[in-house]
Amino acid sequence: MFKLLSMKRNFPFGLKAFSILYCIFCLATACKKDTDLNQPMNAQMKAGFNYKPGTYWIYKDSVTGVIDSAYVVSNDVNYFTRGCVLYDGQPKYEQMDILINMANGDPSDSERWTLSLSDTTCTFRPLRRKDTVESSLYVTLFHYPLKVEPANPISSCVLLFDSGAVTDIVPVMSFSGQNFVNAARSKHDNISGTPCYSYNDCFYVNEDAGIIKLVFNHPQDSVYRVLELQRFRIVK
């Protein structure tokens, strides 16, 4: 009888200990599971385009002769879920957002670019006060590795998000005595697509120097800029 009472008395403590251990196990498993669900970006793309503060590019507008400086002000890595999150097991994708400020000596004409890297995709979002078309663009600059690929249609008229196309790989491009090999030409246009905006833009990307040439052609705003890289400094 004494032994039976002792067992009954000790049982609640054993149950509590078991519950605590089980909770610890579940938490440890959940943490591990969440880590396993994180989807890293392509390692080579991350290494090649991981621009840190201290990085800068100097461009010259070949049409007007104006000099623009672009410099990295922040580099942030976060994890996000894509689409509607309907369950706890939704994968979290690694994304690197690189914020680039432009300086051209005209405070009234502020400009900022954002490069976002995730999975194998690099998107480009420019924002310029005097160019409403540019400030509405959000384009897929390239998929890594750099390669020729078909274009996809524009999905929105309010925020012009298009995945464009890398139409060709230019063997050599030269600016100011510098040679840039294997530049991916990323073409984005909407001249005859939707009545909201008209644009015919083109960006050239080199793995060693980043965006080496930008063509902003926006008839709606009478904007035509061709920025060619003059010199640069990359910090990773």
C-alpha positions as CSV (number, residue, x, y, z in Angstrom):
1,M,0.0,0.0,0.0
2,F,2.8,2.4,0.9
3,K,4.6,1.7,-2.4
4,L,1.4,2.3,-4.4
5,L,0.8,5.6,-2.7
6,S,4.4,6.7,-3.4
7,M,3.9,5.9,-7.1
8,K,0.7,7.9,-7.3
9,R,2.4,10.8,-5.5
10,N,5.4,10.8,-7.8
11,F,3.5,10.3,-11.1
12,P,2.5,14.0,-11.5
13,F,6.1,15.1,-11.2
14,G,7.2,12.5,-13.8
15,L,4.5,13.7,-16.1
16,K,5.6,17.3,-15.7
17,A,9.2,16.4,-16.4
18,F,8.2,14.5,-19.5
19,S,6.1,17.5,-20.7
20,I,9.0,19.8,-20.2
21,L,11.4,17.5,-22.1
22,Y,8.8,17.1,-24.9
23,C,8.4,20.8,-25.3
24,I,12.2,21.3,-25.5
25,F,12.3,18.6,-28.1
26,C,9.5,20.2,-30.2
27,L,11.2,23.6,-30.0
28,A,14.5,22.2,-31.1
29,T,12.9,20.4,-33.9
30,A,10.9,23.4,-35.0
31,C,14.0,25.6,-35.0
32,K,15.9,23.0,-37.1
33,K,12.9,22.7,-39.5
34,D,12.7,26.4,-40.0
35,T,16.4,26.6,-40.8
36,D,16.0,23.8,-43.3
37,L,13.2,25.7,-45.0
38,N,15.3,28.8,-45.7
39,Q,16.1,29.0,-49.4
40,P,19.5,30.6,-49.9
41,M,20.3,32.6,-53.0
42,N,22.6,31.3,-55.6
43,A,26.1,31.3,-54.0
44,Q,27.9,32.6,-57.1
45,M,25.4,35.4,-57.7
46,K,25.7,36.4,-54.0
47,A,29.5,36.4,-54.1
48,G,29.6,38.4,-57.4
49,F,27.0,41.1,-56.7
50,N,27.3,41.4,-52.9
51,Y,28.1,45.2,-53.0
52,K,28.8,46.8,-49.7
53,P,29.0,50.5,-48.6
54,G,32.2,51.9,-50.0
55,T,31.2,50.7,-53.5
56,Y,30.7,53.4,-56.1
57,W,30.3,53.8,-59.8
58,I,30.9,57.0,-61.9
59,Y,28.8,57.3,-65.0
60,K,28.8,59.9,-67.9
61,D,25.7,60.7,-69.9
62,S,27.0,60.3,-73.4
63,V,24.1,62.5,-74.6
64,T,24.4,65.5,-72.3
65,G,27.9,65.0,-70.9
66,V,26.6,65.1,-67.3
67,I,28.5,63.1,-64.7
68,D,26.6,61.0,-62.2
69,S,28.0,59.2,-59.1
70,A,26.3,56.1,-57.7
71,Y,27.2,54.8,-54.3
72,V,26.0,52.0,-52.1
73,V,24.4,53.2,-48.8
74,S,23.2,49.9,-47.4
75,N,23.2,46.2,-47.9
76,D,20.6,44.2,-46.0
77,V,19.8,40.5,-46.0
78,N,16.3,39.3,-45.0
79,Y,14.2,36.2,-45.3
80,F,10.7,36.4,-46.8
81,T,7.9,34.1,-48.0
82,R,6.5,34.3,-51.5
83,G,2.8,34.6,-52.3
84,C,0.1,33.8,-49.8
85,V,1.4,32.2,-46.6
86,L,-1.2,29.4,-46.0
87,Y,0.9,27.1,-43.8
88,D,3.7,27.1,-41.3
89,G,6.0,25.2,-43.6
90,Q,6.1,27.9,-46.3
91,P,9.8,28.2,-47.4
92,K,11.6,31.5,-46.5
93,Y,13.7,32.9,-49.3
94,E,16.9,34.7,-48.7
95,Q,16.9,38.2,-50.2
96,M,19.6,40.8,-50.4
97,D,18.6,44.5,-50.9
98,I,21.3,46.9,-52.0
99,L,20.4,50.5,-51.9
100,I,22.2,52.9,-54.2
101,N,22.1,56.7,-54.1
102,M,22.8,58.9,-57.1
103,A,24.6,62.3,-56.8
104,N,24.6,64.6,-59.8
105,G,24.9,68.0,-58.2
106,D,21.2,68.8,-58.5
107,P,19.3,68.3,-55.2
108,S,16.0,68.8,-57.0
109,D,16.7,65.8,-59.2
110,S,17.1,63.1,-56.5
111,E,17.6,59.5,-57.7
112,R,17.9,56.2,-56.0
113,W,18.3,52.6,-57.3
114,T,17.6,49.3,-55.6
115,L,19.1,46.0,-56.5
116,S,17.4,42.9,-55.0
117,L,18.9,39.5,-55.2
118,S,16.9,36.3,-54.4
119,D,17.3,32.7,-55.5
120,T,18.8,33.2,-59.0
121,T,17.1,36.5,-59.8
122,C,18.3,40.1,-59.7
123,T,15.7,42.8,-59.9
124,F,16.3,46.5,-60.5
125,R,14.1,49.3,-59.3
126,P,15.1,52.9,-60.1
127,L,13.5,56.0,-58.6
128,R,14.0,59.4,-60.1
129,R,12.1,62.5,-59.1
130,K,12.0,64.1,-62.5
131,D,11.1,61.0,-64.4
132,T,7.7,59.4,-63.5
133,V,8.2,56.5,-66.0
134,E,11.5,55.5,-64.4
135,S,10.0,55.8,-60.9
136,S,7.3,53.2,-61.9
137,L,9.7,50.6,-63.2
138,Y,10.5,47.3,-61.4
139,V,12.3,45.0,-63.8
140,T,14.1,41.6,-63.6
141,L,17.6,42.6,-64.6
142,F,18.8,39.0,-65.1
143,H,18.7,35.4,-63.9
144,Y,22.0,33.9,-62.9
145,P,24.1,32.7,-64.5
146,L,23.9,35.4,-67.1
147,K,22.3,34.0,-70.2
148,V,20.0,34.8,-73.1
149,E,16.4,34.1,-72.2
150,P,12.8,34.8,-73.5
151,A,10.9,37.8,-72.4
152,N,7.7,37.7,-70.2
153,P,4.8,40.1,-70.5
154,I,4.2,43.1,-68.3
155,S,1.8,42.2,-65.4
156,S,0.8,45.7,-64.2
157,C,0.1,49.1,-65.6
158,V,0.4,50.9,-62.3
159,L,3.8,49.5,-61.2
160,L,5.6,48.4,-64.3
161,F,6.9,45.0,-63.3
162,D,8.3,43.1,-66.2
163,S,10.8,40.3,-66.3
164,G,12.1,41.6,-69.7
165,A,14.8,39.6,-71.3
166,V,18.6,39.2,-71.6
167,T,18.6,39.4,-75.4
168,D,22.3,38.8,-76.0
169,I,25.7,38.6,-74.4
170,V,28.1,41.3,-75.8
171,P,31.6,39.9,-76.0
172,V,33.4,43.2,-75.3
173,M,32.1,46.7,-74.4
174,S,34.5,49.6,-74.0
175,F,34.2,52.9,-72.1
176,S,37.0,55.3,-71.2
177,G,39.7,52.9,-72.1
178,Q,38.2,50.0,-70.1
179,N,37.1,46.7,-71.6
180,F,34.2,44.8,-70.1
181,V,33.8,41.3,-71.3
182,N,30.6,39.2,-71.6
183,A,28.1,42.0,-70.8
184,A,24.5,40.8,-70.6
185,R,22.1,43.1,-72.4
186,S,18.8,43.3,-70.5
187,K,16.1,44.8,-72.7
188,H,12.8,46.2,-71.4
189,D,10.3,48.0,-73.5
190,N,6.6,48.9,-73.5
191,I,6.3,51.2,-76.5
192,S,3.2,49.5,-77.8
193,G,2.1,47.4,-74.9
194,T,0.0,49.4,-72.5
195,P,-1.2,53.0,-72.7
196,C,0.0,53.9,-69.2
197,Y,3.6,54.5,-70.0
198,S,6.0,54.3,-72.9
199,Y,9.5,53.2,-72.4
200,N,12.3,51.4,-74.2
201,D,15.1,50.8,-71.7
202,C,18.3,48.7,-71.8
203,F,20.8,47.8,-69.2
204,Y,24.2,46.1,-69.6
205,V,25.5,44.0,-66.7
206,N,29.1,42.8,-66.3
207,E,30.0,40.3,-63.5
208,D,33.1,42.2,-62.5
209,A,31.8,45.8,-62.5
210,G,28.0,45.6,-62.2
211,I,25.7,47.7,-64.4
212,I,28.1,49.2,-66.9
213,K,25.6,51.0,-69.2
214,L,22.0,52.2,-68.7
215,V,19.7,53.5,-71.4
216,F,16.6,55.3,-70.2
217,N,14.3,56.0,-73.2
218,H,11.0,57.4,-72.0
219,P,9.1,59.3,-74.8
220,Q,6.3,60.1,-72.5
221,D,8.6,62.3,-70.3
222,S,10.9,63.3,-73.2
223,V,13.7,61.5,-71.3
224,Y,16.6,60.0,-73.1
225,R,19.7,59.2,-71.0
226,V,22.6,57.0,-71.8
227,L,24.9,56.4,-68.8
228,E,28.2,54.8,-69.5
229,L,30.6,53.6,-66.7
230,Q,33.8,55.7,-66.4
231,R,35.4,54.3,-63.3
232,F,34.3,52.3,-60.2
233,R,35.3,50.7,-57.0
234,I,33.8,47.5,-55.7
235,V,33.7,46.5,-52.0
236,K,32.3,43.1,-51.0
